[in-house]
Amino acid sequence: MLPAVVKLCCGISYPHLRSLTGLQRTAVAVIGQELTHRQRWGQVHHLIRTGLKRNEPKSEDIIPAPMKEDQLLYVQKGQEAMRKALCMLEDTQGWKVETESGGDVICSKVTPGAGKVFRLETVLEASVDELYDILFARVEEMHQWNPSIQRITVLKHVGPETIVTHEVSAETAGNLIGQRDFLCVRHSCKEKSRVYLGGAAIQLESFPPQAGFVRAEDGPTCIVIQALADDIGKSRFTWLLNMDVKGWLPKSIVNQALPRAQLDFTRHLRTRLTAGTTLG
């Protein structure tokens, strides 16, 4: 999802990743839990696995107006992106280590239809709730701690778990790709010990490509944040980066820049977490 939000390595080579087996099934279970929540919002609709039937809400529930058709499409787009991204993560075959740095491990592989994708896996000194708050609930503040972002604007709030955002990358020294803008739908699923953040590029007639920018596109992407079993104050952070930067850049340049962006993002996130602890 989010160019600013970047994930994982081969489960065979790194035993601690084997706990991610069944990732997609767990995600589907979490999305199933959303149904109960959405009934109170008048948002029951076809989810990733479909086939789920609507139950009438209880009379004591407060029910806001149901979602409009275009709003449902945003939610479905975010859920479908998450499902596809989790399928990529769960497939452990063909991943090759790109780089390892300070506990961060990045692997890559070429996938049909998506080209080369990257996954980063690491452990962060933060709880699942804290990371969800920073990366999703307060996404518009990301430019304050990540210098690679000029701004992120939430264009639409579609219920409590889905947003549409416009992001502009910053012109920073050493940026091999150059300044880009992104129009994305982002979706989240939460459970007690795990959070899923997924997303993909969308098109809006009301928000065409901006003058002076190349509009890049996120393919299906996701971040999985899971509390460590022995320390819920720490989280395993798994991030699939799937991006088409557009323009005429050589693939060799792009394939160098994307894993580097993942490492830079994780470094800035750790600085933000440290600053938050100091201030807190």
N, C-alpha and C positions, 0 to 999 in steps of 0.2 A: 504494500500500500504505500503509502506515503513515501516519497523520495527521501524525506527526512527521517523516516522510520525504517531502518535497515538491519542475516540470520542463521546457521546450523551446519553440521558436518556428518560424515558417514557413521551410521550406527554400528557398523561392523568394526571399524577401526577404533571407535571411541565407545566403550561399554556404557558410559553414563547416558548415552543417547538412546539406549535400548528401551528406556522407560517411556519413550515417545511412541512405541508401537501401539497401534490402536488409536492414534491421535484423532483420525477422522471420525471413528465411531464415538469417541468421547465428545467431540465437537457437536455431532448430531444430537447426542443426548442433551447437551446443554441447550441447543437451539429448541429442542422439544420442550425444555423447561420454560422457554420464552413464551410458549403458547398461553400458559396460565396467566403470565404477566400481561400479555397483550390483550387478553379478553377484557381486562379492566380498562383498557384504552380503546376498545372497539377496533383493534388492529389484527384480529385473527385472519390469517390469509395463508396461502400456500407457502410452506417453508421448504427448505432444501430437499427434504425427502418426500414431500407432499404426502397425499393419502391421509392426512390428518383431518379429522372432522371437527367442526365447530361445536362447542358446548355453549348453551345459552348462559350468559352471565347471571349471577344472582341479583335479585331485585335490589338488595342493599348496596350493591356496587355503584359507584359513581362513574358514569360512562360518558366521556367526551365524544364529540362528533367523530364518526368513523373516518378513516383515512380516505383521501381521494385516490383515484386510479393512478395518477402520476406519482403520488407518494408511495403507494404500494410497489410500484415499479422500482423506485430507488431502494427500498428495503430488499426486494427480491434480487436486485442487481448486487447489492452488498453481500447477501447471503450466498449467492451463487459464486461470487468471487472467492469468498472464504472457503467454500467447499472445494473448488478447484485447486486453490493454493494448498489446502491441507492434503489433498491427494498427492501433490508434488512432494510435500514434505515426508509423507508416509512411505513413498517409494524410495527405498534405501539403495537401489541399484544405480551404479554409474557415477556416483559422486566422486570427485577428485579434490584433494586438499589444494587450496590456492595459497593460503597463508595462515600462520599462527602468530599471535602477538599478545603477550600478557594475559593468557588464558582465553583470548578470543580466537575461535577457529572458524575459518571461512572455507567452504567447499563450493564447487560449481559443477554443473553438468548441462549438456545441451538437451532440451526437451522438444518434442514435436509441437510445432505451432507457436512456441514461446521463445525459441532460441536458447541462448545461454542464460541460466538463472543462477543466483548465488544464495547460499544460506549461511547465516552466522549463528553460532551457538556460544553462549557465555553464561556466567553467573554474575548477578548484580546485587549489590548490598542495599536492597530495598524490598519492601513487601509487594505483593501482587496489587493491593489497593493503591499504594503510592504510585506505582508505575502506570496503572490504569488512569489515575487522575492526571498525571503529567502528560501522557501520550495520547489520551483521548478526550477526557473531560476538559482539559485546559490546553487543547492543541493550538489555539490562537496565540498562546504565550510562548510557543516553541522558539520563535526568533530571538527571544530574550536570552536564551542559553545556548542556542545552536547558530553560530555565525554563518553557516552555509545557507540559512534561510533568511530571505528578506521579509517575508510576511506570509501568514496563513489566515485566510478569512473563511469563516463558516457562512456559506450562502443559504443553506437550508438546514433546519432541524426537523427530522422526520421521526417523531417518536423519541423515546429515550435512548435508543441504541444505534441510530443511523443519522449521519450528517453528510452534507455535500460541501466540499471545500474547494477553494481556489488557493493554490500555493505558488509562490514566486521564489526561485532560488536566488541567492545573493551572488554578486560579482566579487569573488574572493580570489586572492593570490593562490596560484597553483590549481585552480579549478580547470581541469582538462576538458570538461564538457562545455563549459560556458553557461550563461544564464538561460534558464528554462522556466516555463510556467506549466502547471498541472491542474486539471479539473478532475476531481475524484469523488466517488461515493465511498464512505467509510462506515463499516458496521462492526459492532462489538457484541460479544457474548461473555457473560460472567457466571462463574460458579465460585464456591467457597475458596478453592485453592488454585484456580486457574482462570486466565482471561484469554480470549481470542480477539484479535483485532485484524479485520480483513478489509480489503478494498480493491478498487479497480478504476480505471479511467471511464468517464462518461462524456456524452456530448449534450450541450444545452444550446438551443437556438438563441436563448436570451443572453448567453455568455460565450460568444465566439472567441477564437484565438486573438490575443491582445497584440497590438502593434508593438514591434520592437522585441518580441519574444518568439522563440521556437516552442511550440506546445508539445511537450513530451507526454508519454502515456505510460501509466503503470498498468502492467498486466495483472492478472490475479495475484495478489500478494497477501501476506499475513504475518502477524507476530503472535507467538504463543508465549505467555508468561505463566510460569508454574512455580508455586512455592516449594522450596526444598523440604523434604520430609523431616529432616532433623533440625531445621531452622526456618520458621515461617517468615523471619525477618529478611531472608534472602530469596532470590528468585532465579530460576533458570530462564534465560531469555533466548528465544529461538526466532529468527527473522528470515523470511524468504523475500529476497529482492528480485523482482521480475519487471524490467523496465525497458521501454523503447525510447531512447533519447531523441529520436528523429534527427533531422539535419543530415549532413554529409560526412560525418566523422568516421574515420576508419574503425573497424571493429576492434582492432588491436588497442586503440586508445580507449574505447568505451570499456573493454574488458579489464583494463588496468584501473580505470577511474571508479567503477562501481564498487568493487571490494574495498578500495581505499575509502570511498564515501561511507561504507558500513563501519569501518574501523574509526573514522573520524566522528561519526555520529555517536557511537558507543562511548568514545572518549569524552565527548561533550556532555553526554547524559550522565556519566559518572561524576563529572565536575558539578553538574546541577544537583545531583543527589547529595554530594558532599556539602555543597553550599546550603542546601535545604536542611540538612542535619545540624549544621553550625548555627543557622538562624533559628531552627526550631527549638 
